[in-house]
């Protein structure tokens, strides 16, 4: 027997309409029956209870090993009606972050030996109705000692000019017409500049690196990406025969230290780079050695936060002794003296500014000297290291320095860091029995504290990366 019931089309549509009315009455006007999700994130927002689906560290849910300074990323995947996710470092009970929007994440910086050991991070998901869920991940921190070499490269280049600046991907260096992009593992990709480079600086406003050279009265410029790609070149017919010693950049202004080709006297000049950073117009120059026959040298230069330019100056006045000054130039080229000394054994050559304090380096009575000054030029502390402090760079409130050993006594070079109180954080002595000393070409440090040090060592260049 066939038990199939036959329903007429009219009766079928009437039943369907009555069922729709019944469902709407149970749900209430405007309510949605089913699982509600966020249109933006796809997360379940209908349930009052929250759940931590996963917690990862640097993309892994397993224990990770961190053996170099880095920014550690924590990310939580959650479900439910979430108010926020709190991230904790359980080793010291620190709340790293409270994130109220997806993706839920926090960051922690591993940057020194004090961080070494097993470290546990926790994420606590807090719901809008007060429910909670949590989970943990772990990291084994195995950072090398501060000042330990990360890697060392010997390059078969013996240029007349060389220099280096750090970039997020490593460093950009030049050696005459050779341009090198150095990655964090010490690999180098080379490119050829259209002129012979003599100075290099990082442009914080554009993220580019500028390389500069001088030839037959022309000043040549090249813009380089942080990956080492040559982007543009420009030439300024200045009519100056100069040999460039160094440069720094702040906004539109570029300050350059050079020596005149005719008499070898030092000169400082400032150039306006235009709105796009590629049009160059001289603003002013200062020639502090133009009067008299005294020996005058200018050290490396640096901009302060107020826009003034600091320049170390040394003059050998013959029978009248010596003069050491730290000069400050305002934006219009007006000059004032921040610090002055007539001590016969002192010779200043380098300067750095960190958190308003001024650090001065040079040599005094045959030893390297590193002084810390306040904004008014008063000496707060002084220390000796090596035979000459010939390289300084600001680093997170303090400075990193390079101090060669001029006479072979078992070490060729000291590199180290001094904090904002003038205390020595770390120092390392680099020894090579095959050569007699190294000459510092450049020193720079990145945001994580890795120092890059370029020297002339024997018959070539030597490039080091040093752990913070």
C-alpha positions as CSV (number, residue, x, y, z in Angstrom):
1,X,0.0,0.0,0.0
2,X,1.2,3.5,-0.8
3,X,1.3,5.6,2.4
4,X,2.4,8.8,0.7
5,X,0.1,11.8,1.5
6,X,-0.8,14.1,-1.2
7,X,-1.0,17.9,-0.3
8,X,-2.4,20.4,-2.7
9,X,-0.2,23.4,-3.7
10,X,-2.7,25.8,-2.1
11,X,-2.5,24.0,1.3
12,X,1.4,23.8,1.0
13,X,1.9,27.5,0.7
14,X,-0.6,28.3,3.4
15,X,1.3,26.0,5.9
16,X,4.7,27.6,4.9
17,X,3.3,31.1,5.6
18,X,2.0,30.1,9.0
19,X,5.3,28.5,10.0
20,X,7.2,31.7,9.0
21,X,4.8,33.7,11.3
22,X,5.4,31.3,14.2
23,X,9.2,31.6,13.8
24,X,9.1,35.4,13.7
25,X,6.9,35.4,16.8
26,X,9.4,33.3,18.8
27,X,12.5,35.2,17.7
28,X,11.1,38.7,18.4
29,X,11.1,41.5,16.0
30,X,14.5,42.1,14.3
31,X,16.3,39.2,16.0
32,X,18.5,36.8,14.1
33,X,18.1,33.0,14.6
34,X,21.5,31.3,14.4
35,X,25.2,32.0,15.3
36,X,26.1,35.6,15.1
37,X,29.6,36.6,13.7
38,X,31.5,39.8,13.3
39,X,31.4,41.1,9.7
40,X,34.9,42.6,10.2
41,X,36.8,39.7,11.9
42,X,34.7,36.6,11.4
43,X,34.9,35.9,15.1
44,X,32.0,34.5,17.1
45,X,30.5,37.4,18.9
46,X,27.1,35.9,19.8
47,X,28.2,33.6,22.7
48,X,28.7,35.2,26.1
49,X,31.5,32.9,27.1
50,X,34.9,33.6,25.5
51,X,37.5,31.1,24.5
52,X,41.3,31.3,23.7
53,X,41.5,29.2,20.5
54,X,45.3,29.6,20.2
55,X,48.3,31.6,21.5
56,X,51.5,31.8,19.4
57,X,54.9,33.3,19.8
58,X,56.7,34.5,16.7
59,X,54.0,32.4,14.8
60,X,54.6,29.2,16.7
61,X,52.5,27.5,19.4
62,X,55.5,25.5,20.5
63,X,58.4,26.6,22.7
64,X,60.8,28.7,20.6
65,X,64.5,29.5,21.1
66,X,65.5,33.2,20.7
67,X,69.3,33.5,20.3
68,X,69.6,37.1,19.1
69,X,68.1,40.5,20.0
70,X,64.7,40.9,18.4
71,X,61.1,42.1,18.9
72,X,59.1,39.0,20.0
73,X,55.4,38.9,18.8
74,X,52.6,37.3,20.7
75,X,49.2,36.7,19.0
76,X,46.0,35.3,20.3
77,X,43.1,33.8,18.3
78,X,39.8,34.0,20.3
79,X,36.1,33.4,20.1
80,X,33.1,34.8,21.8
81,X,32.0,38.3,22.9
82,X,35.5,39.6,23.7
83,X,36.1,42.9,25.7
84,X,39.9,42.6,25.6
85,X,42.9,40.3,25.7
86,X,45.6,40.9,28.3
87,X,49.2,39.8,27.7
88,X,51.6,39.1,30.6
89,X,55.2,38.3,31.1
90,X,54.9,35.8,34.0
91,X,58.6,36.0,34.9
92,X,58.2,39.4,36.5
93,X,54.4,39.8,36.4
94,X,54.5,42.6,33.9
95,X,51.4,43.5,31.8
96,X,52.7,43.8,28.3
97,X,49.6,45.1,26.7
98,X,45.8,45.1,26.7
99,X,44.4,44.8,23.2
100,X,40.7,45.5,22.5
101,X,40.7,44.9,18.8
102,X,41.5,42.0,16.5
103,X,44.1,40.9,15.7
104,X,44.9,40.6,19.4
105,X,48.7,40.9,19.8
106,X,51.5,42.2,22.0
107,X,55.2,42.6,21.7
108,X,58.3,42.1,23.9
109,X,61.9,43.0,23.2
110,X,64.7,40.5,23.9
111,X,67.8,42.7,24.0
112,X,70.3,41.5,26.6
113,X,71.8,38.7,28.7
114,X,69.5,39.7,31.6
115,X,66.6,38.3,29.6
116,X,68.2,34.8,29.3
117,X,66.4,31.7,30.5
118,X,63.0,30.1,30.2
119,X,60.3,32.8,29.9
120,X,56.6,32.2,30.0
121,X,54.0,34.5,28.4
122,X,50.3,34.4,29.2
123,X,47.2,35.7,27.3
124,X,44.0,36.2,29.3
125,X,40.8,36.7,27.3
126,X,38.2,38.8,29.1
127,X,34.6,38.7,27.9
128,X,32.0,41.5,27.9
129,X,30.0,39.5,30.4
130,X,33.0,38.8,32.6
131,X,34.0,35.3,31.5
132,X,37.7,34.5,31.0
133,X,39.9,32.0,29.3
134,X,43.7,31.9,29.3
135,X,46.8,30.1,27.9
136,X,50.6,30.3,27.9
137,X,53.5,29.9,25.6
138,X,57.2,29.7,26.4
139,X,60.5,30.9,25.0
140,X,64.0,29.9,25.8
141,X,66.1,33.1,25.6
142,X,69.8,32.4,24.8
143,X,71.2,35.8,23.9
144,X,75.0,36.1,23.5
145,X,77.0,38.3,25.8
146,X,76.9,42.1,25.3
147,X,79.8,43.1,23.0
148,X,80.4,39.6,21.6
149,X,81.0,39.6,17.9
150,X,78.0,38.5,15.8
151,X,80.1,38.1,12.7
152,X,83.2,39.6,11.1
153,X,83.9,40.1,7.4
154,X,87.3,40.8,5.8
155,X,86.9,42.6,2.5
156,X,89.7,42.8,-0.1
157,X,89.2,46.6,-0.6
158,X,91.6,49.4,0.2
159,X,89.6,52.5,-0.7
160,X,90.5,56.2,-0.2
161,X,87.1,56.8,1.3
162,X,84.6,54.4,3.1
163,X,81.7,54.7,5.4
164,X,78.6,53.0,6.7
165,X,75.1,53.6,8.2
166,X,72.6,51.1,9.7
167,X,69.2,50.5,8.2
168,X,66.4,48.2,9.4
169,X,67.6,45.4,7.1
170,X,71.3,45.7,8.2
171,X,73.6,48.4,6.9
172,X,74.6,50.3,3.8
173,X,78.3,50.8,3.2
174,X,80.4,52.3,0.5
175,X,84.1,52.0,-0.5
176,X,84.9,54.6,-3.2
177,X,82.5,53.8,-6.1
178,X,81.4,50.4,-4.6
179,X,78.0,50.4,-2.8
180,X,77.2,47.4,-0.5
181,X,73.9,46.4,1.1
182,X,74.8,44.3,4.2
183,X,72.1,42.0,5.6
184,X,71.8,41.0,9.3
185,X,73.7,37.7,8.6
186,X,76.7,39.4,7.0
187,X,75.8,38.8,3.4
188,X,76.7,41.7,1.0
189,X,75.1,42.7,-2.3
190,X,77.3,45.1,-4.3
191,X,76.4,47.8,-6.8
192,X,78.5,50.4,-8.6
193,X,78.0,54.1,-7.9
194,X,78.2,56.6,-10.8
195,X,80.8,58.6,-8.9
196,X,83.4,58.0,-6.1
197,X,81.6,58.2,-2.8
198,X,83.2,60.2,0.1
199,X,80.4,60.5,2.7
200,X,77.2,58.7,3.7
201,X,74.2,59.6,5.9
202,X,70.8,58.2,6.7
203,X,67.7,60.4,5.9
204,X,65.2,59.7,8.6
205,X,62.4,61.7,6.9
206,X,62.5,59.5,3.7
207,X,64.1,56.3,4.9
208,X,66.7,56.7,2.2
209,X,70.5,56.6,2.5
210,X,72.4,59.5,0.8
211,X,75.9,59.0,-0.6
212,X,77.9,62.1,-1.5
213,X,81.1,62.7,-3.5
214,X,83.0,65.7,-4.8
215,X,84.8,66.0,-8.2
216,X,86.2,69.1,-10.1
217,X,83.9,71.6,-8.4
218,X,80.8,69.4,-8.6
219,X,79.0,67.9,-5.6
220,X,77.5,64.5,-6.5
221,X,74.6,62.9,-4.7
222,X,72.9,59.5,-4.8
223,X,69.7,58.3,-3.1
224,X,69.8,54.7,-2.1
225,X,67.0,52.5,-0.7
226,X,67.4,50.7,2.6
227,X,67.8,47.5,0.5
228,X,70.7,49.0,-1.4
229,X,68.9,49.9,-4.6
230,X,70.3,53.0,-6.4
231,X,67.2,55.2,-6.9
232,X,68.4,58.6,-8.1
233,X,71.4,60.8,-8.7
234,X,71.9,64.6,-8.7
235,X,74.8,67.0,-9.2
236,X,75.3,70.5,-7.8
237,X,77.8,72.7,-9.6
238,X,79.1,74.5,-6.5
239,X,82.5,75.5,-7.9
240,X,84.2,74.2,-4.8
241,X,87.2,72.0,-4.8
242,X,86.8,70.0,-1.6
243,X,87.5,66.6,-0.1
244,X,84.5,65.4,2.0
245,X,85.0,64.2,5.5
246,X,81.4,63.5,6.7
247,X,77.8,64.6,6.6
248,X,74.6,64.5,8.6
249,X,71.0,65.1,7.7
250,X,68.0,66.6,9.5
251,X,64.9,67.3,7.5
252,X,65.7,69.4,4.5
253,X,69.2,70.4,5.8
254,X,72.4,68.5,5.1
255,X,75.5,69.5,6.9
256,X,78.9,68.6,5.5
257,X,82.5,68.7,6.8
258,X,85.2,69.0,4.2
259,X,88.7,70.3,3.5
260,X,89.5,72.9,0.8
261,X,91.5,71.4,-2.0
262,X,93.9,74.3,-2.2
263,X,95.1,74.8,1.4
264,X,93.7,71.8,3.3
265,X,91.8,74.0,5.8
266,X,88.5,72.6,7.1
267,X,85.2,74.0,6.0
268,X,81.6,73.4,7.2
269,X,78.7,74.0,4.8
270,X,75.0,73.4,5.0
271,X,72.8,72.6,2.0
272,X,69.0,72.9,1.6
273,X,67.7,69.7,-0.1
274,X,64.4,71.0,-1.2
275,X,60.9,69.6,-0.6
276,X,61.7,66.3,-2.3
277,X,65.2,65.9,-0.9
278,X,66.8,65.9,-4.3
279,X,67.3,69.6,-5.1
280,X,70.4,71.0,-3.5
281,X,71.1,74.7,-2.7
282,X,73.9,75.9,-0.5
283,X,72.7,77.9,2.5
284,X,75.9,79.0,4.3
285,X,79.4,77.8,5.1
286,X,81.9,78.4,7.9
287,X,85.7,78.4,7.4
288,X,87.1,78.4,11.0
289,X,90.7,77.9,9.9
290,X,90.9,80.7,7.3
291,X,92.8,83.1,9.6
292,X,96.4,82.5,10.6
293,X,98.7,79.5,10.0
294,X,97.5,77.4,12.9
295,X,96.5,73.7,12.3
296,X,92.7,73.4,12.5
297,X,90.7,70.3,12.3
298,X,86.9,69.6,12.6
299,X,85.6,66.3,13.9
300,X,82.5,64.5,13.0
301,X,79.3,66.5,13.4
302,X,75.7,65.9,14.8
303,X,72.4,67.7,14.9
304,X,70.7,68.3,18.3
305,X,67.0,68.0,18.8
306,X,66.6,71.8,18.7
307,X,68.0,71.8,15.2
308,X,71.4,73.2,16.1
309,X,74.6,71.6,14.7
310,X,77.4,70.6,17.0
311,X,81.0,70.6,15.7
312,X,84.2,69.6,17.6
313,X,87.1,71.9,16.7
314,X,90.8,71.5,17.5
315,X,93.5,74.2,16.8
316,X,97.2,73.9,17.4
317,X,98.2,77.5,18.1
318,X,101.9,76.9,18.1
319,X,103.7,78.9,20.9
320,X,100.2,79.9,22.1
321,X,99.2,76.4,23.0
322,X,96.1,74.6,21.7
323,X,92.3,75.3,21.7
324,X,89.6,72.7,21.8
325,X,86.0,73.9,21.3
326,X,82.6,72.4,20.8
327,X,80.8,74.8,18.5
328,X,77.1,75.1,18.0
329,X,75.6,76.5,14.8
330,X,72.0,77.6,14.6
331,X,69.9,77.2,11.4
332,X,71.1,80.6,10.0
333,X,74.7,79.8,10.6
334,X,75.2,81.8,13.8
335,X,77.9,80.3,15.9
336,X,78.4,79.9,19.7
337,X,80.7,77.9,21.9
338,X,79.3,75.1,24.1
339,X,82.5,73.8,25.6
340,X,86.1,75.1,25.5
341,X,89.4,73.8,26.8
342,X,93.1,74.9,26.4
343,X,94.6,71.7,28.0
344,X,97.7,71.0,26.0
345,X,97.2,67.2,25.9
346,X,93.6,67.3,24.7
347,X,92.4,66.8,21.1
348,X,88.7,66.5,20.4
349,X,87.5,64.6,17.3
350,X,84.0,63.2,17.7
351,X,80.6,64.0,19.2
352,X,77.3,62.3,19.8
353,X,74.0,63.5,21.4
354,X,71.8,61.1,23.4
355,X,68.7,62.3,25.3
356,X,69.9,65.8,25.6
357,X,73.4,64.9,26.9
358,X,76.5,65.5,24.8
359,X,79.3,62.9,24.6
360,X,82.7,64.1,23.3
361,X,85.5,61.8,22.3
362,X,89.2,62.2,21.4
363,X,92.5,61.8,23.0
364,X,94.2,63.3,26.1
365,X,97.8,62.8,27.0
366,X,98.1,59.8,24.8
367,X,94.9,58.0,26.0
368,X,91.5,57.9,24.6
369,X,89.0,60.2,26.4
370,X,85.2,60.1,26.5
371,X,83.5,63.0,28.2
372,X,79.8,63.4,29.1
373,X,78.4,67.0,29.1
374,X,75.1,68.5,30.0
375,X,73.2,70.8,27.6
376,X,75.1,73.8,29.0
377,X,78.6,72.2,28.3
378,X,79.4,71.3,31.9
379,X,81.4,68.1,32.2
380,X,79.5,65.5,34.1
381,X,81.9,62.6,33.8
382,X,85.1,61.5,32.0
383,X,86.7,58.1,31.3
384,X,89.7,56.9,29.4
385,X,89.8,53.9,27.0
386,X,92.2,52.9,24.3
387,X,94.6,55.4,22.7
388,X,91.9,57.6,21.0
389,X,88.1,57.6,21.0
390,X,87.6,58.1,17.3
391,X,84.0,56.9,16.7
392,X,80.8,57.7,18.7
393,X,77.2,57.0,18.0
394,X,74.1,57.6,20.1
395,X,72.4,54.4,21.4
396,X,69.2,54.3,23.5
397,X,70.3,57.1,25.9
398,X,74.0,56.3,25.9
399,X,76.6,55.9,23.2
400,X,78.6,53.1,21.5
401,X,82.3,53.9,20.8
402,X,85.4,52.7,19.0
403,X,88.9,53.3,20.4
404,X,91.9,52.0,18.5
405,X,95.1,50.9,20.1
406,X,97.8,52.8,18.2
407,X,100.7,50.9,19.7
408,X,100.5,47.1,19.5
409,X,100.0,45.9,23.1
410,X,98.0,42.7,22.5
411,X,94.8,44.4,21.2
412,X,94.0,46.4,18.0
413,X,90.7,47.9,18.9
414,X,88.3,48.5,21.8
415,X,84.6,48.8,21.2
416,X,82.0,49.4,23.9
417,X,79.0,51.1,25.2
418,X,78.5,53.8,27.9
419,X,75.1,54.4,29.4
420,X,73.3,57.7,30.2
421,X,75.2,58.0,33.5
422,X,78.6,57.6,31.9
423,X,78.9,54.0,33.3
424,X,80.5,51.3,31.1
425,X,77.9,48.8,30.0
426,X,80.3,46.6,28.1
427,X,83.6,46.7,26.3
428,X,85.4,44.2,24.0
429,X,89.0,44.1,22.9
430,X,89.5,42.8,19.4
431,X,92.9,41.2,18.7
432,X,94.5,40.3,15.4
433,X,98.2,39.3,15.7
434,X,98.6,39.5,11.9
435,X,98.2,43.3,11.7
436,X,99.3,46.3,13.8
437,X,96.2,48.2,14.8
438,X,93.0,49.2,13.0
439,X,91.8,52.6,11.8
440,X,88.1,53.4,12.5
441,X,86.2,54.3,9.3
442,X,82.7,54.3,10.7
443,X,80.5,53.1,13.6
444,X,76.7,53.0,13.8
445,X,74.1,51.2,15.8
446,X,70.5,50.1,15.0
447,X,67.3,50.4,17.1
448,X,67.9,47.0,18.7
449,X,71.4,47.9,19.8
450,X,73.4,45.9,17.2
451,X,76.6,47.8,16.5
452,X,78.2,47.8,13.0
453,X,81.9,48.8,12.9
454,X,83.9,49.4,9.8
455,X,87.7,49.7,10.0
456,X,90.8,49.7,7.8
457,X,92.7,46.6,8.9
458,X,95.9,45.7,7.2
459,X,95.4,45.5,3.5
460,X,91.6,45.8,3.4
461,X,88.4,46.7,5.1
462,X,87.0,44.8,8.1
463,X,83.3,44.9,9.0
464,X,82.0,43.6,12.3
465,X,78.5,43.3,13.7
466,X,78.5,43.3,17.5
467,X,75.7,42.0,19.9
468,X,74.1,44.6,22.2
